[in-house]
Amino acid sequence: MMGLKQLFSRRNRRHAVSGCLAATIVGMSFVAWGQDQSAATPKDLIVARKTLMVVIADNMQEIEAMTGSGKIDLARGRANANSIAAMLMAFPHLFSPTTNTWTPNVPRDAAGETFTDPSLWKEYTFFYKEAQAASQYAFNASRAENEAEFKKNAMNLRLTCDTCHATFQKNN
């Protein structure tokens, strides 16, 4: 069993690492702030959002494996949900109008070309609100106090994601 001294020592190390990470992110943001943002091409944004979506999906798969099996590791599930919440806050900002490049019946590179229905940019407010709602469900799951609350928010997160995909994702 871990002693109180070890617990505080471990907690202090975590706080120190978290503080260093936060300082690095803040410092790097000032570097990015001064850079020419026009250097990011539409393809860069498309690849970034696809990459983000893969990481969200990986986290969601772990949550659904837990809720589907009934063997919920609440601490791990909360961590997965917390990651999803943060990523979904940033996600809609990767849909610049310059990335509205869908052309029907044209062969596409699945890794670097969009599969986003052009209606997203006409209905961006709805899309944005859905992403924010999904982020809130993920955040709520990350703060769930029990398994039932976690499962409820995970289910709402899945339903919100599925609605958005059905509305705005091209499959060919």
Legacy VTK file of the C-alpha trace (Angstrom):
# vtk DataFile Version 3.0
C-alpha trace
ASCII
DATASET POLYDATA
POINTS 172 float
0.000 0.000 0.000
1.257 3.430 -0.939
2.145 5.750 1.913
0.964 9.339 2.175
4.500 10.599 1.536
4.714 8.627 -1.735
1.281 9.822 -2.847
2.187 13.474 -2.370
5.518 12.940 -4.047
3.839 11.342 -7.072
1.140 14.032 -7.145
3.784 16.773 -6.987
5.645 15.188 -9.890
2.428 15.059 -11.923
1.767 18.723 -11.192
5.328 19.633 -12.146
5.075 17.705 -15.431
1.659 19.242 -16.145
3.036 22.710 -15.418
5.996 22.187 -17.747
3.706 20.894 -20.482
1.364 23.873 -20.093
4.289 26.313 -20.187
5.615 24.657 -23.349
2.215 24.846 -25.059
1.777 28.497 -24.110
5.308 29.302 -25.251
4.805 27.523 -28.559
1.512 29.346 -29.128
3.368 32.675 -29.064
5.746 31.327 -31.715
2.810 30.184 -33.859
1.061 33.509 -33.306
3.879 35.350 -35.037
3.964 33.028 -38.026
2.230 33.488 -41.342
-1.017 31.526 -40.989
-1.569 31.527 -44.758
1.102 28.841 -45.018
-1.473 26.211 -43.985
-3.059 24.864 -47.149
-6.588 23.429 -47.378
-5.002 19.970 -47.638
-3.096 20.621 -44.374
-6.368 21.435 -42.604
-8.080 18.356 -44.060
-5.236 16.088 -42.928
-5.257 17.743 -39.470
-8.982 17.187 -38.972
-8.767 13.594 -40.227
-5.902 12.945 -37.819
-7.869 14.505 -34.974
-10.908 12.405 -35.847
-8.819 9.203 -35.785
-7.620 10.012 -32.258
-11.178 10.860 -31.170
-12.352 7.535 -32.653
-9.603 5.615 -30.831
-10.687 7.152 -27.517
-14.359 6.532 -28.299
-13.638 2.899 -29.180
-12.148 2.367 -25.714
-15.179 3.976 -24.077
-17.589 1.835 -26.105
-15.623 -1.322 -25.335
-16.059 -0.540 -21.640
-19.742 0.353 -21.834
-20.493 -2.584 -24.128
-18.807 -5.134 -21.907
-20.099 -3.647 -18.670
-16.526 -3.604 -17.343
-16.068 0.103 -16.872
-12.759 1.422 -15.621
-14.162 4.798 -14.600
-10.769 6.494 -14.237
-9.637 5.370 -17.694
-13.008 6.143 -19.267
-12.953 9.621 -17.770
-9.485 10.201 -19.222
-10.652 9.063 -22.682
-13.704 11.313 -22.457
-11.627 14.271 -21.288
-9.371 13.908 -24.349
-12.392 13.736 -26.644
-13.917 16.842 -25.046
-10.774 18.887 -25.677
-10.380 17.683 -29.264
-14.010 18.373 -30.130
-13.630 21.960 -28.929
-10.951 22.480 -31.602
-12.450 20.268 -34.322
-14.950 22.654 -35.987
-12.222 25.277 -36.371
-10.492 23.005 -38.897
-13.361 23.451 -41.381
-12.256 26.610 -43.146
-14.366 27.400 -46.236
-11.185 26.827 -48.278
-11.490 23.117 -47.431
-14.861 22.842 -49.193
-13.272 20.876 -52.035
-15.699 17.964 -52.500
-16.233 17.001 -56.130
-18.621 14.121 -56.855
-17.525 11.127 -58.923
-13.834 11.966 -58.761
-11.222 9.500 -57.458
-9.892 10.748 -54.118
-6.921 10.192 -51.889
-8.584 9.016 -48.664
-5.729 10.377 -46.549
-5.580 13.913 -47.894
-8.863 14.811 -49.506
-12.155 15.789 -47.940
-15.152 13.550 -47.515
-17.170 16.432 -46.079
-20.498 17.170 -47.714
-20.552 20.756 -49.040
-23.763 21.357 -47.068
-21.620 21.673 -43.922
-20.548 25.179 -44.914
-24.161 26.203 -45.575
-25.174 24.758 -42.200
-21.997 25.583 -40.291
-23.890 26.964 -37.280
-25.666 23.606 -36.842
-22.371 21.737 -37.297
-20.626 23.968 -34.785
-23.395 23.510 -32.211
-23.308 19.718 -32.688
-19.533 19.667 -32.138
-19.956 21.772 -29.001
-22.769 19.526 -27.731
-20.623 16.437 -28.335
-17.746 18.109 -26.506
-20.049 18.857 -23.568
-21.257 15.231 -23.398
-17.631 14.078 -23.431
-16.766 16.591 -20.728
-19.721 15.427 -18.624
-18.555 11.819 -19.024
-15.069 12.874 -17.944
-16.567 14.211 -14.712
-19.062 11.389 -14.129
-19.300 10.331 -10.517
-20.582 6.831 -11.270
-20.907 4.277 -14.057
-24.530 5.107 -14.864
-23.730 8.784 -15.378
-20.680 7.858 -17.470
-22.700 5.480 -19.676
-25.482 8.034 -20.193
-23.056 10.719 -21.373
-21.098 8.256 -23.520
-24.342 7.216 -25.232
-25.318 10.870 -25.841
-21.839 11.528 -27.215
-22.165 8.604 -29.646
-25.630 9.722 -30.797
-24.419 13.278 -31.404
-21.386 12.057 -33.358
-23.526 9.692 -35.439
-25.976 12.490 -36.274
-23.169 14.722 -37.484
-21.552 11.955 -39.534
-24.886 11.015 -41.129
-25.516 14.649 -42.010
-22.102 15.800 -43.222
-19.876 12.845 -44.126
-19.633 11.554 -47.682
-18.890 7.841 -47.932
-17.663 7.525 -51.512
LINES 1 173
172 0 1 2 3 4 5 6 7 8 9 10 11 12 13 14 15 16 17 18 19 20 21 22 23 24 25 26 27 28 29 30 31 32 33 34 35 36 37 38 39 40 41 42 43 44 45 46 47 48 49 50 51 52 53 54 55 56 57 58 59 60 61 62 63 64 65 66 67 68 69 70 71 72 73 74 75 76 77 78 79 80 81 82 83 84 85 86 87 88 89 90 91 92 93 94 95 96 97 98 99 100 101 102 103 104 105 106 107 108 109 110 111 112 113 114 115 116 117 118 119 120 121 122 123 124 125 126 127 128 129 130 131 132 133 134 135 136 137 138 139 140 141 142 143 144 145 146 147 148 149 150 151 152 153 154 155 156 157 158 159 160 161 162 163 164 165 166 167 168 169 170 171
